C-alpha cells in the first residue's frame, strides 16, 4: 500500500497540479492526504488535471481564510470507500472490513 501525506502549503501554486499528477501515476498511489491546501473551492477542472482517469474518490475540508484545508483522495481500484467523515480539523475515510483484509 502506497500513500502520500503532505503539508503542501498551497495546492494552487504554479506547477502543483502537474507534480500531483506525476506522483499519483508514477508511484501508483493508493491514497493521498494533503494538508494546508489553502483552497476555498475545487472546480472539476482541478481534478481533471490531477486525476484524468477518475481513479480516485476525492473529499475535502475547505480552508479557513489563508490557512488550513485538507484534501483526501482514495484510489477506487484498490479500496471501496463507504463514506468520508469530516471533523473540525481532520478527515477520515471509512472502508468495509473485507477491503482491509485484502490489503494485508
NORZI-V617497 format. One record per residue. RES is the residue in three letters. PHI is phi in radians with two decimals (* if undefined). BURIAL is + if it has 16 or more other C-alpha atoms within 10 Angstrom, else -. Layout:
<<RES | PHI | BURIAL> <RES | PHI | BURIAL>>
This chain:
<<UNK | * | -> <UNK | -2.08 | -> <UNK | -2.28 | +> <UNK | -2.16 | -> <UNK | -2.11 | -> <UNK | -2.58 | -> <UNK | -1.56 | -> <UNK | -1.45 | +> <UNK | 0.90 | +> <UNK | 2.06 | +> <UNK | -1.39 | +> <UNK | -1.65 | -> <UNK | -1.09 | -> <UNK | -1.02 | -> <UNK | 1.50 | -> <UNK | -1.17 | -> <UNK | -1.13 | +> <UNK | -1.15 | -> <UNK | -1.13 | -> <UNK | -1.08 | +> <UNK | -1.04 | +> <UNK | -1.07 | -> <UNK | -1.09 | -> <UNK | -1.10 | +> <UNK | -1.51 | -> <UNK | -1.15 | -> <UNK | -1.84 | -> <UNK | 0.80 | -> <UNK | -1.17 | +> <UNK | -1.60 | +> <UNK | -2.67 | +> <UNK | -2.44 | +> <UNK | -2.34 | +> <UNK | -1.98 | +> <UNK | -1.89 | +> <UNK | 0.94 | +> <UNK | -1.26 | +> <UNK | 0.92 | +> <UNK | -2.13 | +> <UNK | -1.63 | -> <UNK | -2.70 | -> <UNK | -2.22 | -> <UNK | -1.25 | -> <UNK | -0.97 | -> <UNK | -0.99 | -> <UNK | -1.07 | -> <UNK | -1.27 | +> <UNK | -1.11 | -> <UNK | -1.20 | -> <UNK | -1.66 | +> <UNK | -2.41 | +> <UNK | -1.04 | -> <UNK | -1.45 | -> <UNK | 0.92 | -> <UNK | -1.45 | -> <UNK | -1.95 | +> <UNK | -1.62 | +> <UNK | -2.00 | +> <UNK | -2.59 | +> <UNK | -2.62 | +> <UNK | -2.03 | +> <UNK | -1.21 | +> <UNK | -1.27 | +> <UNK | -1.91 | -> <UNK | 1.28 | -> <UNK | -1.70 | -> <UNK | -2.44 | -> <UNK | 1.49 | +> <UNK | 1.77 | +> <UNK | -2.29 | +> <UNK | -2.22 | +> <UNK | -2.18 | +> <UNK | -2.29 | +> <UNK | -2.21 | +> <UNK | -1.22 | +> <UNK | -1.29 | -> <UNK | -1.25 | -> <UNK | -1.87 | +> <UNK | -2.28 | +> <UNK | -1.81 | +> <UNK | -1.61 | -> <UNK | -1.33 | -> <UNK | -2.89 | -> <UNK | -1.84 | +> <UNK | -2.05 | -> <UNK | -1.65 | -> <UNK | -2.12 | -> <UNK | -0.87 | -> <UNK | -2.15 | -> <UNK | -2.67 | -> <UNK | -2.45 | +> <UNK | -2.12 | -> <UNK | -1.92 | +> <UNK | -1.84 | -> <UNK | -2.15 | -> <UNK | -1.22 | -> <UNK | -1.02 | -> <UNK | -1.06 | -> <UNK | -1.17 | -> <UNK | -1.18 | -> <UNK | -1.18 | -> <UNK | -1.16 | -> <UNK | -1.59 | -> <UNK | -1.28 | ->>
